[in-house]
Amino acid sequence: MPHVRARNPRAEATARLGEGRVSAVLEPSRPAVNTGPWFADDPVAAGATAGDLVTPIKGSSRSWDSVVDAQPELAGFARDHWLANLKRIGAPPGSLAPTREALRSLAFYVLSPARQTANGKIGLRWTKGGFGTPFFGDDRQIRVQGDLLVVQDGEDVVSEPITTLRAAGKLVGVEPGAPSGIDFHDPPPEPDHNAALPVDPAAVAFLDDWFGFATLVLERLRAAAGRPEDTRVQLWPEHFDAAIEIGNADRGTRAGYGASPGDDAIDQPYLYVSPWTAQHGDHWNAPFGGAALTLGELIAAPDQAGAAAAFFGQCRDLLG
């Protein structure tokens, strides 16, 4: 089994920069946030950091793009962490659908309940190698990294291959089950807790890239919207998609903006906009009443992040 180390993404990126600069990152970092309402860090916010802040948001005072231009030796690190020098999203392996559904079950029935017991929250995040919880409690994070389930407590890490919900719950310290007290719309069917979870590392690698890309383009969208305080980029376990909400509900402009790895509605990964109020016109032609930009369309785009921004921007304009 490969060695898994303790992680603190913000500290890792800041150490690469040096010279008094501080990095914002897309992944959750320590320390755990134990006050509401989010009980999680805002990965790309400046917060109380000092020094010259470097972010993955274009148009900021100093972006990772400009750093990579000046220091090309950082291009590989920036690329691997979706900070700059972006990799392209390619076609997924044929094992994506069963792996996606297995990890959706793991997210909903194990990872989210583990976080909920600490602070009442169920939202997850992209983490390098897959996805996981924000840090919670005494600097604990639970994450999927390749085909491993990883539990990090401060600097201590344990991991084991993903096999069943029962084994995952034992490692994490919870009895598998749906998050409590929430009336979910369309949650995943609960599998036998002892049934094997089919997890292909190649499919997890695709999901790692997909959710990393999604987090970047959604954080850029959130920045373009003025970084509203009432929304955060989160990976919602019931649908297994990364999303935020932007707009004014009273004016009919509020909508969910997100990235799905595929589902019963659309059988390939896609970006989407799902308005809170019914829309009319050819643009809103997705099965769920919103708009979608499929992976196939993204693969054909010369600039995938630019295509995502244009899609989200057009939808925002149409909503007013």
Helices and strands as residue ranges (DSSP letters): H 9-17, E 21-23, E 52-54, H 64-70, G 72-74, H 75-80, H 96-106, I 107-111, H 112-119, E 125-127, E 130-132, E 140-145, E 148-153, E 156-161, H 165-172, H 201-224, E 234-236, E 241-246, E 255-260, E 270-275, E 291-294, H 295-300, H 304-319
